[in-house]
Amino acid sequence: MRTLIIGDVHGCREELQTLLMRFGYIPGRDRLFQTGDMISRGPDSLGVLYLARDLGIQSVLGNQEARLLRVLSQNPLERTARDQAFLERLGKEAESIAEMVSGWPVWIEEQNFFLVHAGFQPGVPHPVGMKSQVLLHVRTWDGSGADMENLKNPPWFECDAWKKTVVFGHWADRGLIFRPGLRGLDTGCAAGGALTGWHVEDDRILQVPALCRYAS
């Protein structure tokens, strides 16, 4: 059995299919995981989710999926202009997408790795004790999690270490992160970068270039 963990897909269905072909995915033998943010920005969010469902891809909740669930739970009159624009980008598929992602976990633990969307909370040894907002949104660490986007602060992964490899996405501007105990797989496919996967057993990176730039 082989394992492939796929970075943020963001609706890029064709690139996902190509990456799986490059991996040589064999249904019923290989295992597939994904770092969250399967939806939004790219051209075919619902198609990505159908493919993930059919292939049994195990995904964690990303900040885009979490945002969709939050916005749809609100009174429409209380939505901000940005939230309304977010729903409009997903179009009439928004409700169907929300139904498909609503049961996703915020983190997954396997024998030799943790899977999370954004990152881990420094100072906490296991994700069971971490704040979900950190798991979904962290990039930099200020010591408390009050400001997780300030580039004057260090990246979260430079503030602590964990017993298993932490696999994450969310930070496309940093690109591929391949360090001891860390695999950061968001390489900005929807923004014209690449879709990245990590073959766990071979400790090998696979990449497929984006077909075009779908979003900034």
Stockholm file with secondary structure:
# STOCKHOLM 1.0

chainA/1-216         MRTLIIGDVHGCREELQTLLMRFGYIPGRDRLFQTGDMISRGPDSLGVLYLARDLGIQSVLGNQEARLLRVLSQNPLERTARDQAFLERLGKEAESIAEMVSGWPVWIEEQNFFLVHAGFQPGVPHPVGMKSQVLLHVRTWDGSGADMENLKNPPWFECDAWKKTVVFGHWADRGLIFRPGLRGLDTGCAAGGALTGWHVEDDRILQVPALCRYAS
#=GR chainA/1-216 SS CCEEEECCCTTCHHHHHHHHHHHTCCTTTSEEEECSCCSSSSSCHHHHHHHHHHHTCEECCCHHHHHHHHHHHSCGGGCCHHHHHHHHHHGGGHHHHHHHHTTCCSEEECSSEEEESSCCCTTCSSGGGSCHHHHHHCSBCCSSSSCSCCTTSCBGGGSCCCSSEEEECCCGGGCCEEETTEEECCCCTTTTSEEEEEETTTTEEEEEECSSCCCC
#=GC SS_cons         CCEEEECCCTTCHHHHHHHHHHHTCCTTTSEEEECSCCSSSSSCHHHHHHHHHHHTCEECCCHHHHHHHHHHHSCGGGCCHHHHHHHHHHGGGHHHHHHHHTTCCSEEECSSEEEESSCCCTTCSSGGGSCHHHHHHCSBCCSSSSCSCCTTSCBGGGSCCCSSEEEECCCGGGCCEEETTEEECCCCTTTTSEEEEEETTTTEEEEEECSSCCCC
//
